[in-house]
Amino acid sequence: MSHVKSFSARYADEGTIYEQLTKIFPMVTGITVIYQRGRFICTTPRELTDDEIRAIKAAIKANHYADEGL
């Protein structure tokens, strides 16, 4: 059974989100990240924990601020 979670982010953050999800689910195929109306809709094999959600949000924020320096 798949679970869905969405994250508000910029289009450029897709790689960051996917990277974090593959760290959480390293041997799993079928993880999807789709950009829709300013949000990334992620399908995962199980519900993400609060700590995992915080880690993904922190990675998005760090990536966002790193890109601002360009």
N, C-alpha and C positions, 0 to 999 in steps of 0.2 A: 504494500500500500504506500502510495506516495503522499508527501505532505507539501504544502505550498506556503511560502513565506515571501513577502515583498519588502524591498528596501528602496527608499528614496535616494536617488543618486543621479549623476550625470551619465551620459552615454559612455564616456571614456572610462567609467568605473567598472564596466562589465568584466574586464580581465581580472581586476582586483577581487571582485566578488567570486568569480569562478575559481580563482587560485585559493581563496580561503575555504571554499566548499570542498575542493579536492584535498586540502589538508585534513579536513574533518572526515571525509569519506574517500580515503586514498585508493581503495580497490573497487570502487563502485562505478559502474557506467550508468548512463541514463540521467545524470544530473543535468538539469536544463536551467538556463538563465536567459530570460526574454525581456527585452525592453519594451515597455508599453506605457504611454501617457506619463512619462516622467518617473516611472518606477521600474525596478527590476523584479520580475516575478520569477522566483526560484522554486524548482521542484526538487525535492530531496527524498531519500528513502525513509527517513523518519523525521519527526519534529525536531527542530533545533532547540537546544537548551538555551537558557538565558545567557549563560557565559559565552556560548558560541555566537549568539546574536550580537552580544556586546563586542566580541572580537572582530566580527565582520564589519560592524559599524565603525569601530576604531580604525580598521584598515582603510575603509572608504574615506574617512576623515583625513587620515594621514596622507593618502594618495591625493586627495583634493588639494590640501595645503602644499604638497610637494610640487604639484603642477602649477600652482600660482606663481612660483618663483621663476618659471620659464620666461 
